[in-house]
Amino acid sequence: MSEKELRRSMSVLPIGTVMKLTDLSARQIRYYEQQELILPERNEGNRRMYSLNDIDRLLEIKDYLDEGLNISGIKEVYKKQQMIEQEKKKNREKQLTDTDVRRILEDEFLHISGLMPPSSTLNNQKL
């Protein structure tokens, strides 16, 4: 995680500041938390502390509501976004590394040149 993202995710803002920045009431903010659209951290005194990412999310929720989406529709949007992110992460993990590509090419060249039998090519590939 980059330093910028780390700082954006630090929960340092109390609800009063968040209310001023988002033009939302404390009741609205707590409702969105109850609906699990945001998950602020709690400090030692059990007070909600919000990050810049939480504020971005609250403003995004506010925009979705202004566009006519209801809470369940907003939850669907976030669920789809999460699924897309998980799929992207899975695809990044499946990508071949430079070392994998070099090993496969080397095996193919050895096979084509006749220096390695075809059955050993399959045993060397671990994909």
Residue pairs with C-beta under 8 A, 6 or more apart in sequence:
1 9
7 52
8 51
8 52
8 53
9 51
9 52
9 53
10 51
10 52
11 40
11 41
11 49
11 50
11 51
11 54
12 49
12 50
12 51
13 21
13 49
13 50
13 51
13 52
13 54
13 55
14 47
14 48
14 49
14 50
15 26
15 29
15 47
15 48
15 50
17 50
18 24
18 29
18 50
18 54
18 55
18 58
19 25
19 26
19 29
21 55
22 29
22 55
22 58
22 59
22 62
23 62
24 58
24 62
29 38
29 58
32 38
32 58
32 61
33 39
33 40
33 48
35 71
35 75
36 75
37 57
37 61
37 71
37 74
37 75
37 78
38 50
38 54
38 57
38 58
38 61
40 48
40 49
40 50
40 51
40 54
41 48
41 49
41 51
42 48
42 49
43 49
61 74
64 73
64 74
64 77
65 74
69 77
96 104
96 127
100 127
103 124
103 125
104 125
107 116
107 121
107 124
107 125
108 121
110 116
110 121
111 117
111 118
111 121
